[in-house]
Amino acid sequence: MYRIRDPEGVEAKHLIQAGQFKGKMVLEIGCGFGWLTWQFAECVAELVGIDPSLTDLRQAKDGKPVSIANVSISQADGVALPFPSGSFDTALFSSSL
């Protein structure tokens, strides 16, 4: 079981305000089990979450709210991104090890 470090969503609110993500293509490196991913989903045009851990990704997919359609999650390592340069407007790397 994971401990949620920001149950009130303060971190997400600050990142959303600072990042101005509205209408942007966002890459979330180290999405883990998705607690931040789902908070960002409503603020972006599209979000791709990646993480090397299949266990965390399964939890993220299981926790995906039904109403969210603009998010995809896949296994990848942030050191060797499997996307062409310029695929995203911005990238997030928050609360990852």
MDTraj code that builds the backbone (N, CA, C; nanometers):
import mdtraj as md
import numpy as np

residues = "MET TYR ARG ILE ARG ASP PRO GLU GLY VAL GLU ALA LYS HIS LEU ILE GLN ALA GLY GLN PHE LYS GLY LYS MET VAL LEU GLU ILE GLY CYS GLY PHE GLY TRP LEU THR TRP GLN PHE ALA GLU CYS VAL ALA GLU LEU VAL GLY ILE ASP PRO SER LEU THR ASP LEU ARG GLN ALA LYS ASP GLY LYS PRO VAL SER ILE ALA ASN VAL SER ILE SER GLN ALA ASP GLY VAL ALA LEU PRO PHE PRO SER GLY SER PHE ASP THR ALA LEU PHE SER SER SER LEU".split()
xyz = np.array([
    [0.0842, -0.1187, 0.0000],
    [0.0000, 0.0000, 0.0000],
    [0.0878, 0.1238, 0.0000],
    [0.0533, 0.2185, -0.0816],
    [0.1289, 0.3425, -0.0900],
    [0.0700, 0.4488, 0.0022],
    [0.1569, 0.5266, 0.0582],
    [0.1152, 0.6386, 0.1406],
    [0.0983, 0.7591, 0.0486],
    [-0.0156, 0.8226, 0.0503],
    [-0.0384, 0.9409, -0.0310],
    [0.0237, 1.0597, 0.0398],
    [0.1171, 1.1238, -0.0286],
    [0.1920, 1.2321, 0.0343],
    [0.1188, 1.3648, 0.0316],
    [0.0204, 1.3775, -0.0521],
    [-0.0462, 1.5063, -0.0690],
    [-0.1975, 1.4845, -0.0794],
    [-0.2604, 1.4345, 0.0280],
    [-0.4023, 1.3986, 0.0187],
    [-0.4950, 1.5152, -0.0142],
    [-0.4546, 1.6374, 0.0157],
    [-0.5397, 1.7537, -0.0142],
    [-0.5189, 1.8048, -0.1564],
    [-0.4214, 1.7515, -0.2278],
    [-0.3963, 1.7949, -0.3644],
    [-0.3254, 1.9282, -0.3758],
    [-0.2574, 1.9720, -0.2711],
    [-0.1889, 2.1012, -0.2721],
    [-0.0772, 2.1031, -0.3759],
    [0.0008, 1.9953, -0.3812],
    [0.1104, 1.9891, -0.4786],
    [0.0566, 2.0016, -0.6206],
    [-0.0474, 1.9268, -0.6516],
    [-0.1049, 1.9320, -0.7858],
    [-0.1571, 2.0714, -0.8180],
    [-0.2243, 2.1343, -0.7237],
    [-0.2778, 2.2689, -0.7477],
    [-0.1661, 2.3676, -0.7795],
    [-0.0562, 2.3606, -0.7052],
    [0.0567, 2.4509, -0.7296],
    [0.1204, 2.4243, -0.8657],
    [0.1385, 2.2978, -0.8996],
    [0.1966, 2.2645, -1.0294],
    [0.1069, 2.3095, -1.1441],
    [-0.0226, 2.2901, -1.1293],
    [-0.1176, 2.3297, -1.2336],
    [-0.1157, 2.4814, -1.2525],
    [-0.1143, 2.5554, -1.1432],
    [-0.1103, 2.7020, -1.1529],
    [0.0200, 2.7506, -1.2145],
    [0.1307, 2.6909, -1.1760],
    [0.2611, 2.7348, -1.2256],
    [0.2850, 2.6929, -1.3706],
    [0.2304, 2.5775, -1.4086],
    [0.2609, 2.5226, -1.5400],
    [0.1757, 2.5711, -1.6545],
    [0.0592, 2.6219, -1.6275],
    [-0.0319, 2.6658, -1.7337],
    [-0.0453, 2.5572, -1.8416],
    [-0.1040, 2.4465, -1.8044],
    [-0.1127, 2.3282, -1.8895],
    [-0.2330, 2.3243, -1.9824],
    [-0.3235, 2.4172, -1.9703],
    [-0.4475, 2.4132, -2.0481],
    [-0.4177, 2.4017, -2.1982],
    [-0.4762, 2.3013, -2.2605],
    [-0.4623, 2.2806, -2.4038],
    [-0.3293, 2.2228, -2.4483],
    [-0.2474, 2.1768, -2.3559],
    [-0.1142, 2.1281, -2.3917],
    [-0.1040, 1.9763, -2.3882],
    [-0.0073, 1.9265, -2.4625],
    [0.0292, 1.7852, -2.4619],
    [0.1350, 1.7694, -2.3524],
    [0.1063, 1.6855, -2.2531],
    [0.1934, 1.6742, -2.1363],
    [0.2422, 1.5306, -2.1200],
    [0.3708, 1.5173, -2.0900],
    [0.4306, 1.3890, -2.0569],
    [0.4590, 1.3886, -1.9074],
    [0.4077, 1.2886, -1.8379],
    [0.4375, 1.2740, -1.6953],
    [0.5344, 1.1580, -1.6787],
    [0.6576, 1.1915, -1.6444],
    [0.7616, 1.0910, -1.6264],
    [0.7554, 1.0426, -1.4817],
    [0.7424, 0.9117, -1.4654],
    [0.7315, 0.8552, -1.3311],
    [0.5926, 0.8721, -1.2738],
    [0.4917, 0.8356, -1.3503],
    [0.3526, 0.8564, -1.3067],
    [0.3128, 0.7656, -1.1912],
    [0.3918, 0.6591, -1.1683],
    [0.3619, 0.5703, -1.0565],
    [0.2215, 0.5146, -1.0647],
    [0.1492, 0.5204, -0.9550],
    [0.0148, 0.4632, -0.9532],
    [-0.0926, 0.5653, -0.9891],
    [-0.0527, 0.6818, -1.0401],
    [-0.1472, 0.7745, -1.1026],
    [-0.2120, 0.8801, -1.0166],
    [-0.1728, 0.8946, -0.8905],
    [-0.2439, 0.9916, -0.8051],
    [-0.2337, 1.1329, -0.8592],
    [-0.1198, 1.1705, -0.9167],
    [-0.1063, 1.3040, -0.9745],
    [-0.1626, 1.3070, -1.1165],
    [-0.1480, 1.1986, -1.1868],
    [-0.1958, 1.1866, -1.3244],
    [-0.3431, 1.2234, -1.3357],
    [-0.4246, 1.1655, -1.2513],
    [-0.5689, 1.1877, -1.2613],
    [-0.6066, 1.3303, -1.2213],
    [-0.5256, 1.3935, -1.1366],
    [-0.5523, 1.5326, -1.1002],
    [-0.5211, 1.6273, -1.2158],
    [-0.4229, 1.5926, -1.2977],
    [-0.3847, 1.6765, -1.4110],
    [-0.4726, 1.6550, -1.5334],
    [-0.5390, 1.5431, -1.5407],
    [-0.6112, 1.5046, -1.6614],
    [-0.7107, 1.6087, -1.7107],
    [-0.7778, 1.6747, -1.6202],
    [-0.8792, 1.7730, -1.6604],
    [-0.8189, 1.9052, -1.7059],
    [-0.6892, 1.9239, -1.6846],
    [-0.6245, 2.0527, -1.7131],
    [-0.5430, 2.0518, -1.8415],
    [-0.5394, 1.9413, -1.9126],
    [-0.4537, 1.9291, -2.0307],
    [-0.5334, 1.8804, -2.1505],
    [-0.4771, 1.8996, -2.2687],
    [-0.5401, 1.8441, -2.3888],
    [-0.5208, 1.6925, -2.3906],
    [-0.3972, 1.6510, -2.3642],
    [-0.3659, 1.5082, -2.3594],
    [-0.2485, 1.4871, -2.2655],
    [-0.2512, 1.3756, -2.1921],
    [-0.1445, 1.3438, -2.0994],
    [-0.1011, 1.2001, -2.1212],
    [0.0297, 1.1804, -2.1294],
    [0.0870, 1.0470, -2.1385],
    [0.1696, 1.0259, -2.0121],
    [0.1343, 0.9243, -1.9363],
    [0.2074, 0.8916, -1.8150],
    [0.2942, 0.7701, -1.8398],
    [0.4206, 0.7783, -1.7998],
    [0.5105, 0.6637, -1.8140],
    [0.5730, 0.6309, -1.6792],
    [0.6044, 0.5034, -1.6630],
    [0.6704, 0.4572, -1.5421],
    [0.7348, 0.3229, -1.5740],
    [0.8499, 0.2919, -1.5150],
    [0.9113, 0.1620, -1.5414],
    [0.8462, 0.0458, -1.4665],
    [0.7671, 0.0740, -1.3636],
    [0.7087, -0.0307, -1.2790],
    [0.5726, -0.0779, -1.3303],
    [0.5672, -0.2037, -1.3732],
    [0.4395, -0.2594, -1.4183],
    [0.3382, -0.2670, -1.3045],
    [0.3846, -0.2943, -1.1841],
    [0.2949, -0.3009, -1.0684],
    [0.2265, -0.1663, -1.0461],
    [0.3047, -0.0583, -1.0482],
    [0.2470, 0.0753, -1.0307],
    [0.1520, 0.1098, -1.1450],
    [0.1898, 0.0731, -1.2665],
    [0.1049, 0.1042, -1.3822],
    [-0.0286, 0.0303, -1.3758],
    [-0.0273, -0.0910, -1.3262],
    [-0.1533, -0.1651, -1.3088],
    [-0.2437, -0.0921, -1.2096],
    [-0.1841, -0.0445, -1.1007],
    [-0.2625, 0.0308, -1.0019],
    [-0.3163, 0.1598, -1.0638],
    [-0.2348, 0.2255, -1.1445],
    [-0.2786, 0.3489, -1.2094],
    [-0.3972, 0.3212, -1.3013],
    [-0.3882, 0.2175, -1.3805],
    [-0.4968, 0.1835, -1.4726],
    [-0.6223, 0.1432, -1.3971],
    [-0.6060, 0.0698, -1.2877],
    [-0.7210, 0.0299, -1.2060],
    [-0.7886, 0.1499, -1.1407],
    [-0.7119, 0.2536, -1.1109],
    [-0.7666, 0.3721, -1.0448],
    [-0.8132, 0.4808, -1.1390],
    [-0.8050, 0.4551, -1.2686],
    [-0.8437, 0.5559, -1.3671],
    [-0.9934, 0.5844, -1.3603],
    [-1.0293, 0.7113, -1.3389],
    [-1.1715, 0.7463, -1.3410],
    [-1.2315, 0.7203, -1.4796],
    [-1.3507, 0.6688, -1.4839],
    [-1.4175, 0.6323, -1.6093],
    [-1.4321, 0.7519, -1.7033],
    [-1.4507, 0.8701, -1.6487],
    [-1.4771, 0.9884, -1.7308],
    [-1.3531, 1.0434, -1.8023],
    [-1.2363, 0.9921, -1.7723],
    [-1.1133, 1.0459, -1.8319],
    [-1.0747, 0.9665, -1.9554],
    [-1.0688, 1.0367, -2.0684],
    [-1.0352, 0.9709, -2.1946],
    [-0.9079, 1.0262, -2.2574],
    [-0.8527, 1.1331, -2.2031],
    [-0.7381, 1.1984, -2.2668],
    [-0.6039, 1.1588, -2.2054],
    [-0.6007, 1.0454, -2.1349],
    [-0.4787, 1.0003, -2.0692],
    [-0.4437, 0.8595, -2.1168],
    [-0.3170, 0.8403, -2.1477],
    [-0.2686, 0.7054, -2.1755],
    [-0.1496, 0.6791, -2.0839],
    [-0.1340, 0.5549, -2.0470],
    [-0.0297, 0.5153, -1.9538],
    [0.0449, 0.3974, -2.0142],
    [0.1788, 0.4045, -2.0080],
    [0.2566, 0.2934, -2.0616],
    [0.3884, 0.2780, -1.9873],
    [0.4466, 0.1601, -2.0031],
    [0.5737, 0.1321, -1.9383],
    [0.6865, 0.1916, -2.0219],
    [0.7674, 0.2730, -1.9591],
    [0.8842, 0.3323, -2.0244],
    [0.9743, 0.3888, -1.9164],
    [1.0977, 0.4091, -1.9527],
    [1.1968, 0.4642, -1.8613],
    [1.2219, 0.6103, -1.8988],
    [1.2229, 0.6975, -1.8003],
    [1.2443, 0.8395, -1.8254],
    [1.3828, 0.8726, -1.8786],
    [1.4754, 0.7795, -1.8660],
    [1.6107, 0.8021, -1.9149],
    [1.6179, 0.7854, -2.0665],
    [1.5356, 0.6972, -2.1209],
    [1.5343, 0.6711, -2.2652],
    [1.3905, 0.6817, -2.3144],
    [1.3437, 0.8027, -2.3365],
    [1.2039, 0.8241, -2.3744],
    [1.1750, 0.7664, -2.5128],
    [1.0643, 0.6944, -2.5273],
    [1.0300, 0.6315, -2.6548],
    [0.9445, 0.7207, -2.7460],
    [0.9678, 0.8506, -2.7410],
    [0.8886, 0.9455, -2.8195],
    [0.9819, 1.0326, -2.9030],
    [0.9368, 1.0722, -3.0207],
    [1.0186, 1.1640, -3.1004],
    [1.0294, 1.3004, -3.0328],
    [1.1378, 1.3676, -3.0568],
    [1.1573, 1.5017, -3.0043],
    [1.0425, 1.5917, -3.0487],
    [0.9936, 1.6748, -2.9584],
    [0.8851, 1.7667, -2.9914],
    [0.7458, 1.7083, -2.9801],
    [0.7336, 1.5867, -2.9258],
    [0.6019, 1.5227, -2.9124],
    [0.5138, 1.5890, -2.8077],
    [0.5750, 1.6582, -2.7109],
    [0.5002, 1.7164, -2.6001],
    [0.5346, 1.8634, -2.5828],
    [0.4384, 1.9375, -2.5301],
    [0.4617, 2.0779, -2.4987],
    [0.5430, 2.0925, -2.3710],
    [0.5194, 2.0005, -2.2771],
    [0.5900, 2.0073, -2.1491],
    [0.5963, 1.8679, -2.0873],
    [0.6887, 1.8526, -1.9939],
    [0.7035, 1.7258, -1.9228],
    [0.7028, 1.7524, -1.7724],
    [0.6416, 1.6641, -1.6998],
    [0.6391, 1.6697, -1.5531],
    [0.7252, 1.5578, -1.4982],
    [0.7991, 1.5893, -1.3951],
    [0.8761, 1.4878, -1.3237],
    [0.8671, 1.5286, -1.1776],
    [0.7614, 1.4856, -1.1119],
    [0.7328, 1.5302, -0.9763],
    [0.7117, 1.4111, -0.8845],
    [0.7706, 1.4167, -0.7689],
    [0.7550, 1.3118, -0.6674],
    [0.8001, 1.1755, -0.7174],
    [0.8983, 1.1729, -0.8042],
    [0.9522, 1.0463, -0.8544],
    [1.0904, 1.0241, -0.7971],
    [1.1269, 0.8988, -0.7888],
    [1.2604, 0.8646, -0.7385],
    [1.3572, 0.8521, -0.8518],
])
top = md.Topology()
chain = top.add_chain()
for i, resn in enumerate(residues, 1):
    res = top.add_residue(resn, chain, resSeq=i)
    for name in ("N", "CA", "C"):
        top.add_atom(name, md.element.get_by_symbol(name[0]), res)
traj = md.Trajectory(xyz[None], top)
